[in-house]
Amino acid sequence: MSNGGLYLSHSKYIKELLQHANMHKAKPQPTPMASFLHLTQDGSTAFEDHTLYRSIVGALQYVTIIRPKIAYSVNKVCQYMHQP
């Protein structure tokens, strides 16, 4: 910038995260998650790669710093870190 300011962009980081999660072709949504949804482990299959799940969720926690709109959704998936 010409005025000596600093511009930070995390779009590359987010794009790489989407690639890592194999979600790079996902369609954007205006609201990440409806607050009335109730997540449960009953009736769902376990996430195959626990390390990948934890890695993605950890990266999403970092993204909430710059994208606070996803904080609620990230908090919900964090509740399943013990058994994704």
N, CA, C and O atoms as a CHARMM CRD file, in Angstrom:
* protein
*
  336
    1    1 MET  N      0.83800  -1.18500   0.00000 PROA 1      0.00000
    2    1 MET  CA     0.00000   0.00000   0.00000 PROA 1      0.00000
    3    1 MET  C      0.88100   1.24600   0.00000 PROA 1      0.00000
    4    1 MET  O      1.97200   1.25300   0.56900 PROA 1      0.00000
    5    2 SER  N      0.40700   2.25300  -0.62200 PROA 2      0.00000
    6    2 SER  CA     1.19800   3.46400  -0.74800 PROA 2      0.00000
    7    2 SER  C      1.23400   4.28600   0.53300 PROA 2      0.00000
    8    2 SER  O      2.15500   5.08200   0.71800 PROA 2      0.00000
    9    3 ASN  N      0.25900   4.11600   1.42000 PROA 3      0.00000
   10    3 ASN  CA     0.23400   4.92100   2.63700 PROA 3      0.00000
   11    3 ASN  C      0.96900   4.24200   3.79700 PROA 3      0.00000
   12    3 ASN  O      0.87800   4.70300   4.93500 PROA 3      0.00000
   13    4 GLY  N      1.68100   3.17300   3.53100 PROA 4      0.00000
   14    4 GLY  CA     2.43200   2.49700   4.57500 PROA 4      0.00000
   15    4 GLY  C      1.63400   1.48200   5.36400 PROA 4      0.00000
   16    4 GLY  O      2.14700   0.89500   6.31700 PROA 4      0.00000
   17    5 GLY  N      0.37100   1.26300   4.97800 PROA 5      0.00000
   18    5 GLY  CA    -0.48000   0.29700   5.67700 PROA 5      0.00000
   19    5 GLY  C     -0.14100  -1.13700   5.27400 PROA 5      0.00000
   20    5 GLY  O      0.61500  -1.37500   4.33200 PROA 5      0.00000
   21    6 LEU  N     -0.70000  -2.04900   5.98400 PROA 6      0.00000
   22    6 LEU  CA    -0.47800  -3.46900   5.73900 PROA 6      0.00000
   23    6 LEU  C     -1.81800  -4.13100   5.43600 PROA 6      0.00000
   24    6 LEU  O     -2.79000  -3.93000   6.16400 PROA 6      0.00000
   25    7 TYR  N     -1.87100  -4.90300   4.38300 PROA 7      0.00000
   26    7 TYR  CA    -3.09000  -5.59900   3.99600 PROA 7      0.00000
   27    7 TYR  C     -2.87600  -7.09700   4.17400 PROA 7      0.00000
   28    7 TYR  O     -1.95400  -7.66900   3.59200 PROA 7      0.00000
   29    8 LEU  N     -3.71400  -7.72500   4.96600 PROA 8      0.00000
   30    8 LEU  CA    -3.62500  -9.16100   5.18700 PROA 8      0.00000
   31    8 LEU  C     -4.80800  -9.85500   4.53700 PROA 8      0.00000
   32    8 LEU  O     -5.94800  -9.40400   4.65500 PROA 8      0.00000
   33    9 SER  N     -4.53400 -10.94200   3.85600 PROA 9      0.00000
   34    9 SER  CA    -5.59700 -11.71700   3.23800 PROA 9      0.00000
   35    9 SER  C     -5.38900 -13.18800   3.57900 PROA 9      0.00000
   36    9 SER  O     -4.28700 -13.71700   3.43100 PROA 9      0.00000
   37   10 HSD  N     -6.42500 -13.82800   4.02300 PROA 10     0.00000
   38   10 HSD  CA    -6.33100 -15.23400   4.36800 PROA 10     0.00000
   39   10 HSD  C     -7.02900 -16.11000   3.32700 PROA 10     0.00000
   40   10 HSD  O     -7.26600 -17.29400   3.56300 PROA 10     0.00000
   41   11 SER  N     -7.35200 -15.52800   2.19300 PROA 11     0.00000
   42   11 SER  CA    -8.08000 -16.29500   1.18000 PROA 11     0.00000
   43   11 SER  C     -7.25000 -17.48100   0.68200 PROA 11     0.00000
   44   11 SER  O     -7.80500 -18.55100   0.43100 PROA 11     0.00000
   45   12 LYS  N     -5.95100 -17.31500   0.53700 PROA 12     0.00000
   46   12 LYS  CA    -5.09300 -18.42900   0.10200 PROA 12     0.00000
   47   12 LYS  C     -5.10000 -19.54000   1.15000 PROA 12     0.00000
   48   12 LYS  O     -5.17600 -20.71900   0.80400 PROA 12     0.00000
   49   13 TYR  N     -5.02400 -19.17300   2.41200 PROA 13     0.00000
   50   13 TYR  CA    -5.04900 -20.15200   3.49500 PROA 13     0.00000
   51   13 TYR  C     -6.36300 -20.93100   3.48800 PROA 13     0.00000
   52   13 TYR  O     -6.36800 -22.15100   3.65200 PROA 13     0.00000
   53   14 ILE  N     -7.46500 -20.23100   3.30000 PROA 14     0.00000
   54   14 ILE  CA    -8.78000 -20.86700   3.28700 PROA 14     0.00000
   55   14 ILE  C     -8.92600 -21.76800   2.06500 PROA 14     0.00000
   56   14 ILE  O     -9.47700 -22.86400   2.17200 PROA 14     0.00000
   57   15 LYS  N     -8.44200 -21.32500   0.90700 PROA 15     0.00000
   58   15 LYS  CA    -8.50000 -22.15600  -0.29700 PROA 15     0.00000
   59   15 LYS  C     -7.68100 -23.43300  -0.11600 PROA 15     0.00000
   60   15 LYS  O     -8.11600 -24.50900  -0.52800 PROA 15     0.00000
   61   16 GLU  N     -6.50800 -23.32400   0.49100 PROA 16     0.00000
   62   16 GLU  CA    -5.68400 -24.50300   0.74700 PROA 16     0.00000
   63   16 GLU  C     -6.35900 -25.44000   1.74800 PROA 16     0.00000
   64   16 GLU  O     -6.25800 -26.66000   1.62300 PROA 16     0.00000
   65   17 LEU  N     -7.03700 -24.87800   2.72800 PROA 17     0.00000
   66   17 LEU  CA    -7.76900 -25.68900   3.69700 PROA 17     0.00000
   67   17 LEU  C     -8.90200 -26.45000   3.01000 PROA 17     0.00000
   68   17 LEU  O     -9.11800 -27.62800   3.29400 PROA 17     0.00000
   69   18 LEU  N     -9.61700 -25.79200   2.11900 PROA 18     0.00000
   70   18 LEU  CA   -10.67200 -26.46000   1.36100 PROA 18     0.00000
   71   18 LEU  C    -10.11200 -27.58200   0.49100 PROA 18     0.00000
   72   18 LEU  O    -10.72900 -28.64000   0.36800 PROA 18     0.00000
   73   19 GLN  N     -8.95600 -27.35700  -0.10500 PROA 19     0.00000
   74   19 GLN  CA    -8.29200 -28.40800  -0.89400 PROA 19     0.00000
   75   19 GLN  C     -7.93500 -29.59100   0.00100 PROA 19     0.00000
   76   19 GLN  O     -8.17800 -30.74400  -0.35400 PROA 19     0.00000
   77   20 HSD  N     -7.35400 -29.29400   1.16800 PROA 20     0.00000
   78   20 HSD  CA    -6.93100 -30.32200   2.12600 PROA 20     0.00000
   79   20 HSD  C     -8.12800 -31.16100   2.58500 PROA 20     0.00000
   80   20 HSD  O     -7.99800 -32.36800   2.78900 PROA 20     0.00000
   81   21 ALA  N     -9.28500 -30.52600   2.74600 PROA 21     0.00000
   82   21 ALA  CA   -10.50200 -31.21500   3.18600 PROA 21     0.00000
   83   21 ALA  C    -11.27100 -31.81600   2.01200 PROA 21     0.00000
   84   21 ALA  O    -12.33700 -32.40100   2.20300 PROA 21     0.00000
   85   22 ASN  N    -10.74000 -31.67600   0.80500 PROA 22     0.00000
   86   22 ASN  CA   -11.38900 -32.14600  -0.41300 PROA 22     0.00000
   87   22 ASN  C    -12.77800 -31.52500  -0.56400 PROA 22     0.00000
   88   22 ASN  O    -13.73900 -32.18700  -0.95500 PROA 22     0.00000
   89   23 MET  N    -12.85100 -30.23300  -0.24300 PROA 23     0.00000
   90   23 MET  CA   -14.11500 -29.49600  -0.35400 PROA 23     0.00000
   91   23 MET  C    -13.97400 -28.28800  -1.28000 PROA 23     0.00000
   92   23 MET  O    -14.78800 -27.36500  -1.22700 PROA 23     0.00000
   93   24 HSD  N    -12.95500 -28.29200  -2.11900 PROA 24     0.00000
   94   24 HSD  CA   -12.69800 -27.13900  -2.98000 PROA 24     0.00000
   95   24 HSD  C    -13.80000 -26.89100  -4.01000 PROA 24     0.00000
   96   24 HSD  O    -13.87100 -25.80400  -4.58200 PROA 24     0.00000
   97   25 LYS  N    -14.65500 -27.87900  -4.25300 PROA 25     0.00000
   98   25 LYS  CA   -15.75700 -27.69800  -5.19600 PROA 25     0.00000
   99   25 LYS  C    -17.08200 -27.40800  -4.48900 PROA 25     0.00000
  100   25 LYS  O    -18.12700 -27.33300  -5.13600 PROA 25     0.00000
  101   26 ALA  N    -17.04400 -27.24500  -3.17800 PROA 26     0.00000
  102   26 ALA  CA   -18.26200 -26.96700  -2.41600 PROA 26     0.00000
  103   26 ALA  C    -18.80100 -25.58200  -2.75900 PROA 26     0.00000
  104   26 ALA  O    -18.03900 -24.66100  -3.05500 PROA 26     0.00000
  105   27 LYS  N    -20.10100 -25.45100  -2.71600 PROA 27     0.00000
  106   27 LYS  CA   -20.74600 -24.17100  -3.01000 PROA 27     0.00000
  107   27 LYS  C    -20.79900 -23.33300  -1.73000 PROA 27     0.00000
  108   27 LYS  O    -21.12700 -23.85900  -0.66700 PROA 27     0.00000
  109   28 PRO  N    -20.48500 -22.05100  -1.81800 PROA 28     0.00000
  110   28 PRO  CA   -20.56700 -21.18700  -0.63300 PROA 28     0.00000
  111   28 PRO  C    -22.00800 -21.01700  -0.16500 PROA 28     0.00000
  112   28 PRO  O    -22.94400 -21.04700  -0.96400 PROA 28     0.00000
  113   29 GLN  N    -22.16600 -20.84100   1.12000 PROA 29     0.00000
  114   29 GLN  CA   -23.47700 -20.63900   1.72500 PROA 29     0.00000
  115   29 GLN  C    -23.45200 -19.34800   2.53500 PROA 29     0.00000
  116   29 GLN  O    -22.43200 -19.03100   3.14600 PROA 29     0.00000
  117   30 PRO  N    -24.54900 -18.60000   2.55200 PROA 30     0.00000
  118   30 PRO  CA   -24.55500 -17.34500   3.31300 PROA 30     0.00000
  119   30 PRO  C    -24.52000 -17.58200   4.82800 PROA 30     0.00000
  120   30 PRO  O    -23.97600 -16.76200   5.56700 PROA 30     0.00000
  121   31 THR  N    -25.09200 -18.69100   5.29200 PROA 31     0.00000
  122   31 THR  CA   -25.09900 -19.02600   6.70800 PROA 31     0.00000
  123   31 THR  C    -24.47700 -20.40400   6.86800 PROA 31     0.00000
  124   31 THR  O    -25.01100 -21.37700   6.33600 PROA 31     0.00000
  125   32 PRO  N    -23.36900 -20.51400   7.58200 PROA 32     0.00000
  126   32 PRO  CA   -22.68800 -21.80400   7.69100 PROA 32     0.00000
  127   32 PRO  C    -23.52000 -22.91400   8.32600 PROA 32     0.00000
  128   32 PRO  O    -23.41000 -24.07100   7.92000 PROA 32     0.00000
  129   33 MET  N    -24.35200 -22.58200   9.31900 PROA 33     0.00000
  130   33 MET  CA   -25.13500 -23.61200  10.00300 PROA 33     0.00000
  131   33 MET  C    -26.31200 -22.95800  10.70700 PROA 33     0.00000
  132   33 MET  O    -26.17200 -21.90700  11.33200 PROA 33     0.00000
  133   34 ALA  N    -27.44800 -23.58000  10.60100 PROA 34     0.00000
  134   34 ALA  CA   -28.62400 -23.07800  11.31100 PROA 34     0.00000
  135   34 ALA  C    -28.48300 -23.38600  12.79200 PROA 34     0.00000
  136   34 ALA  O    -28.12300 -24.50400  13.15800 PROA 34     0.00000
  137   35 SER  N    -28.75800 -22.42400  13.63600 PROA 35     0.00000
  138   35 SER  CA   -28.55000 -22.59000  15.07600 PROA 35     0.00000
  139   35 SER  C    -29.54000 -23.55600  15.71700 PROA 35     0.00000
  140   35 SER  O    -29.29800 -24.02500  16.82900 PROA 35     0.00000
  141   36 PHE  N    -30.64100 -23.86400  15.04900 PROA 36     0.00000
  142   36 PHE  CA   -31.61800 -24.77700  15.63800 PROA 36     0.00000
  143   36 PHE  C    -31.28100 -26.25000  15.38000 PROA 36     0.00000
  144   36 PHE  O    -31.94100 -27.12900  15.93400 PROA 36     0.00000
  145   37 LEU  N    -30.26800 -26.53800  14.55100 PROA 37     0.00000
  146   37 LEU  CA   -29.89000 -27.92900  14.28900 PROA 37     0.00000
  147   37 LEU  C    -29.25900 -28.54800  15.52500 PROA 37     0.00000
  148   37 LEU  O    -28.53700 -27.88800  16.27300 PROA 37     0.00000
  149   38 HSD  N    -29.54100 -29.80700  15.72100 PROA 38     0.00000
  150   38 HSD  CA   -28.96900 -30.53700  16.85300 PROA 38     0.00000
  151   38 HSD  C    -28.12100 -31.67700  16.30000 PROA 38     0.00000
  152   38 HSD  O    -28.65200 -32.63100  15.73100 PROA 38     0.00000
  153   39 LEU  N    -26.82200 -31.58000  16.46300 PROA 39     0.00000
  154   39 LEU  CA   -25.92600 -32.63000  15.98700 PROA 39     0.00000
  155   39 LEU  C    -25.89900 -33.77200  16.98700 PROA 39     0.00000
  156   39 LEU  O    -26.00600 -33.55900  18.19400 PROA 39     0.00000
  157   40 THR  N    -25.75600 -34.97900  16.47400 PROA 40     0.00000
  158   40 THR  CA   -25.68700 -36.15100  17.32900 PROA 40     0.00000
  159   40 THR  C    -24.80500 -37.20500  16.68100 PROA 40     0.00000
  160   40 THR  O    -24.65700 -37.22800  15.45900 PROA 40     0.00000
  161   41 GLN  N    -24.22500 -38.06700  17.48300 PROA 41     0.00000
  162   41 GLN  CA   -23.40000 -39.14900  16.95800 PROA 41     0.00000
  163   41 GLN  C    -24.23300 -40.37200  16.60900 PROA 41     0.00000
  164   41 GLN  O    -23.76600 -41.24700  15.88000 PROA 41     0.00000
  165   42 ASP  N    -25.43000 -40.44800  17.10500 PROA 42     0.00000
  166   42 ASP  CA   -26.29200 -41.59700  16.85500 PROA 42     0.00000
  167   42 ASP  C    -26.69000 -41.66400  15.38500 PROA 42     0.00000
  168   42 ASP  O    -27.11700 -40.66700  14.80300 PROA 42     0.00000
  169   43 GLY  N    -26.54700 -42.83300  14.79900 PROA 43     0.00000
  170   43 GLY  CA   -26.98800 -43.03600  13.43000 PROA 43     0.00000
  171   43 GLY  C    -26.05700 -42.50600  12.36500 PROA 43     0.00000
  172   43 GLY  O    -26.42000 -42.48800  11.18900 PROA 43     0.00000
  173   44 SER  N    -24.87800 -42.07800  12.73900 PROA 44     0.00000
  174   44 SER  CA   -23.93700 -41.59100  11.73900 PROA 44     0.00000
  175   44 SER  C    -22.66400 -42.42700  11.77900 PROA 44     0.00000
  176   44 SER  O    -22.31100 -43.00200  12.80900 PROA 44     0.00000
  177   45 THR  N    -21.99800 -42.48200  10.66100 PROA 45     0.00000
  178   45 THR  CA   -20.74200 -43.23000  10.59600 PROA 45     0.00000
  179   45 THR  C    -19.60700 -42.34900  11.09700 PROA 45     0.00000
  180   45 THR  O    -19.61400 -41.13200  10.91700 PROA 45     0.00000
  181   46 ALA  N    -18.64700 -42.98300  11.71900 PROA 46     0.00000
  182   46 ALA  CA   -17.49200 -42.24800  12.24100 PROA 46     0.00000
  183   46 ALA  C    -16.63200 -41.73900  11.08800 PROA 46     0.00000
  184   46 ALA  O    -16.53300 -42.37100  10.03600 PROA 46     0.00000
  185   47 PHE  N    -16.01500 -40.58600  11.31200 PROA 47     0.00000
  186   47 PHE  CA   -15.08600 -40.01700  10.33800 PROA 47     0.00000
  187   47 PHE  C    -13.89200 -40.95700  10.25200 PROA 47     0.00000
  188   47 PHE  O    -13.32300 -41.31300  11.28400 PROA 47     0.00000
  189   48 GLU  N    -13.50400 -41.36200   9.06800 PROA 48     0.00000
  190   48 GLU  CA   -12.46100 -42.37800   8.90600 PROA 48     0.00000
  191   48 GLU  C    -11.09200 -41.93300   9.41300 PROA 48     0.00000
  192   48 GLU  O    -10.42900 -42.68000  10.13200 PROA 48     0.00000
  193   49 ASP  N    -10.66900 -40.74400   9.05200 PROA 49     0.00000
  194   49 ASP  CA    -9.32900 -40.26600   9.40700 PROA 49     0.00000
  195   49 ASP  C     -9.44200 -39.23500  10.53000 PROA 49     0.00000
  196   49 ASP  O     -9.67100 -38.05200  10.27700 PROA 49     0.00000
  197   50 HSD  N     -9.28200 -39.69000  11.76200 PROA 50     0.00000
  198   50 HSD  CA    -9.42200 -38.79700  12.92300 PROA 50     0.00000
  199   50 HSD  C     -8.38200 -37.68100  12.89300 PROA 50     0.00000
  200   50 HSD  O     -8.67900 -36.55200  13.28400 PROA 50     0.00000
  201   51 THR  N     -7.17700 -37.97900  12.43800 PROA 51     0.00000
  202   51 THR  CA    -6.11800 -36.96700  12.37300 PROA 51     0.00000
  203   51 THR  C     -6.48700 -35.86600  11.38600 PROA 51     0.00000
  204   51 THR  O     -6.27900 -34.68600  11.66800 PROA 51     0.00000
  205   52 LEU  N     -7.02700 -36.23800  10.24600 PROA 52     0.00000
  206   52 LEU  CA    -7.45000 -35.25000   9.25000 PROA 52     0.00000
  207   52 LEU  C     -8.56500 -34.37500   9.81800 PROA 52     0.00000
  208   52 LEU  O     -8.53700 -33.15400   9.66400 PROA 52     0.00000
  209   53 TYR  N     -9.54000 -34.99200  10.46900 PROA 53     0.00000
  210   53 TYR  CA   -10.64500 -34.24400  11.07400 PROA 53     0.00000
  211   53 TYR  C    -10.11700 -33.21600  12.06500 PROA 53     0.00000
  212   53 TYR  O    -10.49600 -32.04600  12.01300 PROA 53     0.00000
  213   54 ARG  N     -9.25100 -33.64700  12.96000 PROA 54     0.00000
  214   54 ARG  CA    -8.70600 -32.74300  13.97900 PROA 54     0.00000
  215   54 ARG  C     -7.85800 -31.64600  13.35900 PROA 54     0.00000
  216   54 ARG  O     -7.85700 -30.51200  13.83700 PROA 54     0.00000
  217   55 SER  N     -7.14200 -31.97700  12.30400 PROA 55     0.00000
  218   55 SER  CA    -6.32700 -30.98100  11.60500 PROA 55     0.00000
  219   55 SER  C     -7.20800 -29.90800  10.96800 PROA 55     0.00000
  220   55 SER  O     -6.91200 -28.71700  11.06600 PROA 55     0.00000
  221   56 ILE  N     -8.27200 -30.32600  10.32600 PROA 56     0.00000
  222   56 ILE  CA    -9.17500 -29.38000   9.67600 PROA 56     0.00000
  223   56 ILE  C     -9.88900 -28.51300  10.70500 PROA 56     0.00000
  224   56 ILE  O    -10.00600 -27.30100  10.52400 PROA 56     0.00000
  225   57 VAL  N    -10.36500 -29.12700  11.78000 PROA 57     0.00000
  226   57 VAL  CA   -11.05600 -28.35900  12.81100 PROA 57     0.00000
  227   57 VAL  C    -10.10200 -27.35300  13.46800 PROA 57     0.00000
  228   57 VAL  O    -10.49400 -26.22100  13.75000 PROA 57     0.00000
  229   58 GLY  N     -8.87000 -27.75700  13.70700 PROA 58     0.00000
  230   58 GLY  CA    -7.87600 -26.82900  14.26100 PROA 58     0.00000
  231   58 GLY  C     -7.63000 -25.65100  13.33500 PROA 58     0.00000
  232   58 GLY  O     -7.52400 -24.51000  13.78600 PROA 58     0.00000
  233   59 ALA  N     -7.53900 -25.92500  12.04900 PROA 59     0.00000
  234   59 ALA  CA    -7.35500 -24.84900  11.06700 PROA 59     0.00000
  235   59 ALA  C     -8.56900 -23.93600  11.03600 PROA 59     0.00000
  236   59 ALA  O     -8.42900 -22.72200  10.89200 PROA 59     0.00000
  237   60 LEU  N     -9.75600 -24.50700  11.17000 PROA 60     0.00000
  238   60 LEU  CA   -10.97100 -23.69200  11.19700 PROA 60     0.00000
  239   60 LEU  C    -11.02300 -22.80600  12.43700 PROA 60     0.00000
  240   60 LEU  O    -11.55000 -21.69500  12.38100 PROA 60     0.00000
  241   61 GLN  N    -10.48700 -23.28100  13.54600 PROA 61     0.00000
  242   61 GLN  CA   -10.43400 -22.44800  14.74700 PROA 61     0.00000
  243   61 GLN  C     -9.59500 -21.20500  14.48800 PROA 61     0.00000
  244   61 GLN  O     -9.93100 -20.11800  14.95900 PROA 61     0.00000
  245   62 TYR  N     -8.51800 -21.35700  13.74900 PROA 62     0.00000
  246   62 TYR  CA    -7.68900 -20.21300  13.39100 PROA 62     0.00000
  247   62 TYR  C     -8.47100 -19.26100  12.48400 PROA 62     0.00000
  248   62 TYR  O     -8.38100 -18.04300  12.64200 PROA 62     0.00000
  249   63 VAL  N     -9.22700 -19.79900  11.55000 PROA 63     0.00000
  250   63 VAL  CA    -9.98700 -18.98000  10.59700 PROA 63     0.00000
  251   63 VAL  C    -11.06400 -18.16100  11.31200 PROA 63     0.00000
  252   63 VAL  O    -11.43100 -17.08900  10.83200 PROA 63     0.00000
  253   64 THR  N    -11.57300 -18.63700  12.43500 PROA 64     0.00000
  254   64 THR  CA   -12.62100 -17.88500  13.14300 PROA 64     0.00000
  255   64 THR  C    -12.12900 -16.51500  13.60700 PROA 64     0.00000
  256   64 THR  O    -12.93700 -15.62700  13.87500 PROA 64     0.00000
  257   65 ILE  N    -10.83400 -16.34100  13.70300 PROA 65     0.00000
  258   65 ILE  CA   -10.28500 -15.03400  14.08300 PROA 65     0.00000
  259   65 ILE  C    -10.64700 -13.97800  13.04000 PROA 65     0.00000
  260   65 ILE  O    -10.97200 -12.84000  13.37900 PROA 65     0.00000
  261   66 ILE  N    -10.58700 -14.37000  11.77700 PROA 66     0.00000
  262   66 ILE  CA   -10.87700 -13.41800  10.69600 PROA 66     0.00000
  263   66 ILE  C    -12.27100 -13.58500  10.11900 PROA 66     0.00000
  264   66 ILE  O    -12.76200 -12.69800   9.42200 PROA 66     0.00000
  265   67 ARG  N    -12.91200 -14.70700  10.40000 PROA 67     0.00000
  266   67 ARG  CA   -14.26400 -14.97400   9.91200 PROA 67     0.00000
  267   67 ARG  C    -15.15200 -15.38800  11.07700 PROA 67     0.00000
  268   67 ARG  O    -15.49800 -16.56300  11.20500 PROA 67     0.00000
  269   68 PRO  N    -15.52100 -14.44200  11.92100 PROA 68     0.00000
  270   68 PRO  CA   -16.29200 -14.78900  13.11600 PROA 68     0.00000
  271   68 PRO  C    -17.66800 -15.40400  12.82800 PROA 68     0.00000
  272   68 PRO  O    -18.26100 -16.01300  13.71800 PROA 68     0.00000
  273   69 LYS  N    -18.18400 -15.25500  11.60500 PROA 69     0.00000
  274   69 LYS  CA   -19.49000 -15.83500  11.27500 PROA 69     0.00000
  275   69 LYS  C    -19.48300 -17.36200  11.37300 PROA 69     0.00000
  276   69 LYS  O    -20.54000 -17.97100  11.54100 PROA 69     0.00000
  277   70 ILE  N    -18.31000 -17.98500  11.27200 PROA 70     0.00000
  278   70 ILE  CA   -18.26300 -19.44500  11.31800 PROA 70     0.00000
  279   70 ILE  C    -17.96900 -19.97500  12.72000 PROA 70     0.00000
  280   70 ILE  O    -17.87700 -21.18700  12.91100 PROA 70     0.00000
  281   71 ALA  N    -17.82200 -19.09700  13.68900 PROA 71     0.00000
  282   71 ALA  CA   -17.45700 -19.51300  15.04900 PROA 71     0.00000
  283   71 ALA  C    -18.45600 -20.50600  15.64300 PROA 71     0.00000
  284   71 ALA  O    -18.04700 -21.47600  16.28000 PROA 71     0.00000
  285   72 TYR  N    -19.72900 -20.28700  15.45000 PROA 72     0.00000
  286   72 TYR  CA   -20.74100 -21.19400  15.99700 PROA 72     0.00000
  287   72 TYR  C    -20.58200 -22.59900  15.40900 PROA 72     0.00000
  288   72 TYR  O    -20.59400 -23.59000  16.13900 PROA 72     0.00000
  289   73 SER  N    -20.43500 -22.67300  14.09700 PROA 73     0.00000
  290   73 SER  CA   -20.29400 -23.96700  13.42900 PROA 73     0.00000
  291   73 SER  C    -19.01500 -24.67700  13.85900 PROA 73     0.00000
  292   73 SER  O    -19.02000 -25.88400  14.09900 PROA 73     0.00000
  293   74 VAL  N    -17.93700 -23.93500  13.95400 PROA 74     0.00000
  294   74 VAL  CA   -16.66300 -24.53600  14.36900 PROA 74     0.00000
  295   74 VAL  C    -16.77100 -25.04300  15.80200 PROA 74     0.00000
  296   74 VAL  O    -16.25300 -26.11200  16.12500 PROA 74     0.00000
  297   75 ASN  N    -17.43500 -24.28800  16.65400 PROA 75     0.00000
  298   75 ASN  CA   -17.63100 -24.73500  18.02400 PROA 75     0.00000
  299   75 ASN  C    -18.39500 -26.05200  18.06500 PROA 75     0.00000
  300   75 ASN  O    -18.07400 -26.92800  18.86800 PROA 75     0.00000
  301   76 LYS  N    -19.39200 -26.20000  17.21500 PROA 76     0.00000
  302   76 LYS  CA   -20.18200 -27.43500  17.18300 PROA 76     0.00000
  303   76 LYS  C    -19.33800 -28.63300  16.75600 PROA 76     0.00000
  304   76 LYS  O    -19.43300 -29.69900  17.36400 PROA 76     0.00000
  305   77 VAL  N    -18.51700 -28.47500  15.72700 PROA 77     0.00000
  306   77 VAL  CA   -17.69700 -29.61700  15.29300 PROA 77     0.00000
  307   77 VAL  C    -16.57800 -29.91100  16.28500 PROA 77     0.00000
  308   77 VAL  O    -16.08800 -31.03900  16.33900 PROA 77     0.00000
  309   78 CYS  N    -16.16500 -28.91900  17.06900 PROA 78     0.00000
  310   78 CYS  CA   -15.15800 -29.14300  18.10600 PROA 78     0.00000
  311   78 CYS  C    -15.68800 -30.07300  19.19400 PROA 78     0.00000
  312   78 CYS  O    -14.90500 -30.74400  19.86500 PROA 78     0.00000
  313   79 GLN  N    -16.98300 -30.12100  19.37200 PROA 79     0.00000
  314   79 GLN  CA   -17.57700 -30.96900  20.39900 PROA 79     0.00000
  315   79 GLN  C    -17.43900 -32.45300  20.07900 PROA 79     0.00000
  316   79 GLN  O    -17.71400 -33.30200  20.92700 PROA 79     0.00000
  317   80 TYR  N    -17.01500 -32.76500  18.86400 PROA 80     0.00000
  318   80 TYR  CA   -16.84900 -34.15600  18.44200 PROA 80     0.00000
  319   80 TYR  C    -15.39000 -34.52000  18.19400 PROA 80     0.00000
  320   80 TYR  O    -15.10300 -35.47500  17.47300 PROA 80     0.00000
  321   81 MET  N    -14.47600 -33.77200  18.78100 PROA 81     0.00000
  322   81 MET  CA   -13.05400 -34.03300  18.57900 PROA 81     0.00000
  323   81 MET  C    -12.62800 -35.38800  19.16100 PROA 81     0.00000
  324   81 MET  O    -11.72100 -36.02500  18.62800 PROA 81     0.00000
  325   82 HSD  N    -13.25900 -35.82500  20.22600 PROA 82     0.00000
  326   82 HSD  CA   -12.88100 -37.08500  20.86300 PROA 82     0.00000
  327   82 HSD  C    -13.23600 -38.30300  20.00200 PROA 82     0.00000
  328   82 HSD  O    -12.54700 -39.32100  20.05100 PROA 82     0.00000
  329   83 GLN  N    -14.29600 -38.19700  19.22600 PROA 83     0.00000
  330   83 GLN  CA   -14.71500 -39.29600  18.35200 PROA 83     0.00000
  331   83 GLN  C    -15.41000 -38.70200  17.12900 PROA 83     0.00000
  332   83 GLN  O    -16.63800 -38.65000  17.06100 PROA 83     0.00000
  333   84 PRO  N    -14.60600 -38.25800  16.17000 PROA 84     0.00000
  334   84 PRO  CA   -15.17400 -37.59400  14.98600 PROA 84     0.00000
  335   84 PRO  C    -16.10500 -38.48100  14.18400 PROA 84     0.00000
  336   84 PRO  O    -16.64800 -38.04700  13.16800 PROA 84     0.00000
